[in-house]
């Protein structure tokens, strides 16, 4: 697995960020009642297909777990990540879709 130490939580912007070669991948969220609602994930076209989105989400989930929060995956990419990684499904908020 790739190192996720470069991922940062930009709370002022409400997004996790991963910068690679001067390009920024983001996972946007809103904080709500002990949970982060992930609304959008964006990976620059030049970085697509390289696992950047998964790397970003994996680090975000680690941070969410460390904070004792839950996830509501409104973003299709984040929802698909949970389908592929059942070991992280304990992070899902009970009222999450799906």
N, C-alpha and C positions, 0 to 999 in steps of 0.2 A: 504494500500500500504506500501511496505517496505521503510525504510529510505534509501536514496541514497547518504548520506553525505560522505560515504567512497569512492565514485568514484572520481578519480583524472584524470585530463588531463595532460598526460605526453607529452608535446609539443616536447621535444627533440626526443622522439621515434615516435611521430605522432600517439598516441593512447590514448584512455580512458582506465583506468584500475580499476579493482575492485578485491581486494585481500580478500579471504575468507579462513580461516583455512590454511594459507600458500600457497594457490593456486591462480593463477592469471588468471582472465578472462579479455580479451581485445577486444576493438573495434578499429581497425586500420583505419586511415584516411589520406588523403592528403589535404592540404589547397590549394584552387584554386579559384581565382577571387571572393572573398566574400562568398565562400561556402566551406563546408567540404565534401569531397568525401569519403564516408565510403566504404572501400574496402574489409574488412574481420572482422568477429566477431568470437572469439574463447573462448569457455568455457571448462575448464578441465572436463574430463569424469566424475570424482567423483562429480561434481557439476551440471551436466546436469539434466534437469527435475525439477529444484527447482526454476525456475524463475530468475536465475542469469543473463542470457542474457538480458531479458526484463528490469530488474532493472538497468543494465549497460546502455542500450540504453536510457531509460527514463531519467537518470541523464545526459547523454551526450546531449540529446536534450534540456534539461533545460539550460545547459551551452551554447549551440549553440544559443538558443533564447536570453539569456542574452548578448551575444556578438553581436547580430544583424546580424548573419550569416544565410545562407541557407544550405540545405542538398541535396546532390546527392547520392542516395542509390544504389551503385553498388553491395553491399553485399546483398545476398538473405535474410538474417535474418533481416537486417534493412528495406529492402523493405517490407517484410512481417509484420514487426512491424507497418509500416505506414498503411498497409491495415487493420490491427486490431484496429488502433487508428486514426480514421479520424480527431479527434480534433487537431492533430499535423500536418496535411497535409499542413498547411500554411507555414511550414518550408521548404517544397520542393522547390528546384530551378526550375524555369520555363523550363530549358533544361534538367531536370532529366528524365531518362528513365521511360517508362510506362506511 
